Amino acid sequence: MTEAEFSPDQRTVTVSVPLAMRKRGGRKQVVAPEGAPAWAPQRARIDSALVKALARAFRWRRLLEDGAYASCDELAAAERINSSYVSRVLCLTVLAPEIVEAILDGRQPRELTVALLFRPFPVDWEEQARVPGLG
């Protein structure tokens, strides 16, 4: 991996570090070789499917609370989707604020997916923190 080499007069050290430069979104990014220890902080992994599900959940809750729709069935008909899907998405509005923040910041556990969130989970925020993949 990393190699250090002294000059013949022992006054200069040359350090060779294997790396690759890649353009990502117009910016250059240093990419460490496979198997190298992590030397930079992890980039946020914002999962757009999770963020979209949360956005829908809170938007739909607001529409129901404001009286724009009287029921999940009415909301589902207006959105042209299945009412059971609306119900599953609306359950996301009871997620602990720490979990919602982590999702929006891209700090959620790698195993946290929309499919996992659509499974039943506790309403109590402290209990949610103990569910594998959620907390």
C-alpha positions in Angstrom: 0.0 0.0 0.0 1.8 3.1 1.3 5.6 3.1 0.7 8.2 5.5 2.1 11.6 5.8 0.6 14.7 7.8 1.8 16.9 9.7 -0.6 20.6 8.6 -0.7 21.6 11.4 1.6 18.8 10.5 4.1 17.5 14.1 4.0 14.4 13.6 1.9 11.6 11.1 2.3 9.3 10.2 -0.6 6.0 8.8 0.3 3.9 7.0 -2.3 0.2 6.6 -1.7 -1.9 4.8 -4.3 -5.1 6.7 -5.1 -7.4 7.5 -7.9 -9.0 10.8 -8.9 -12.6 10.7 -10.2 -15.0 13.4 -11.2 -18.3 13.2 -9.3 -20.9 15.9 -10.1 -18.3 18.2 -11.5 -16.0 17.9 -8.4 -12.9 15.8 -8.1 -12.9 13.2 -5.4 -10.0 11.1 -4.1 -10.8 7.4 -4.0 -8.8 5.1 -1.8 -7.8 1.7 -3.1 -9.8 -1.4 -2.2 -9.0 -2.7 1.3 -7.4 0.6 2.4 -8.4 1.9 5.8 -11.0 4.7 5.8 -9.1 8.0 6.0 -12.0 10.4 5.2 -15.4 10.8 6.8 -18.1 8.8 5.2 -20.2 10.8 2.7 -23.9 11.0 3.5 -25.9 8.3 1.7 -29.2 10.0 1.1 -31.7 7.4 0.1 -34.1 9.2 -2.2 -36.8 6.4 -1.8 -36.8 6.9 2.0 -36.9 10.7 1.7 -39.7 10.5 -0.8 -41.7 8.2 1.4 -41.3 10.5 4.4 -42.3 13.5 2.3 -45.4 11.8 1.1 -46.3 10.7 4.6 -46.1 14.1 6.1 -47.8 15.7 3.1 -50.7 13.3 3.2 -51.0 13.6 7.0 -51.3 17.4 6.5 -53.9 17.0 3.8 -56.0 14.7 6.1 -55.5 17.0 9.2 -56.5 20.1 7.2 -59.7 18.4 6.0 -58.7 18.4 2.3 -59.7 14.7 2.4 -62.0 12.9 4.8 -60.3 9.5 4.8 -57.4 7.5 3.5 -59.7 6.0 0.9 -60.6 9.4 -0.4 -56.9 10.5 -0.5 -56.0 7.3 -2.3 -58.6 7.8 -4.9 -57.4 11.4 -5.5 -53.8 10.2 -5.8 -54.8 7.2 -7.9 -53.1 4.7 -5.6 -54.1 1.9 -3.4 -55.5 2.9 0.0 -53.4 0.2 1.8 -50.3 1.9 0.4 -51.5 5.3 1.8 -52.0 3.7 5.2 -48.5 2.1 5.2 -46.9 5.4 4.2 -48.9 7.4 6.8 -47.4 5.1 9.5 -44.0 6.8 8.8 -45.3 10.0 10.5 -44.9 8.3 13.9 -41.2 7.6 13.5 -39.0 9.1 16.1 -37.6 12.5 15.2 -34.0 11.2 15.5 -34.8 8.5 12.9 -36.4 11.0 10.5 -33.5 13.4 10.9 -31.0 10.5 10.2 -32.9 9.6 7.0 -33.0 13.2 5.8 -29.2 13.7 6.6 -28.3 10.4 5.0 -27.0 8.9 8.3 -29.6 6.1 8.5 -28.3 2.5 9.0 -27.5 0.8 5.7 -30.1 -1.9 6.4 -32.9 0.7 6.8 -35.1 0.5 3.7 -38.6 1.5 2.7 -39.6 -2.2 2.8 -38.4 -2.4 6.5 -40.3 0.8 7.3 -43.5 -0.7 5.8 -43.3 -3.6 8.3 -45.0 -3.0 11.7 -42.8 -1.1 14.2 -43.5 0.2 17.7 -45.1 3.6 18.1 -43.0 4.4 21.2 -39.9 6.3 20.1 -37.6 4.6 22.7 -38.8 1.2 21.5 -38.1 2.2 17.9 -34.5 2.8 18.8 -34.1 -0.8 19.9 -35.5 -2.3 16.7 -32.7 -3.7 14.5 -32.2 -1.5 11.4 -34.3 1.3 12.8 -32.3 2.7 15.6 
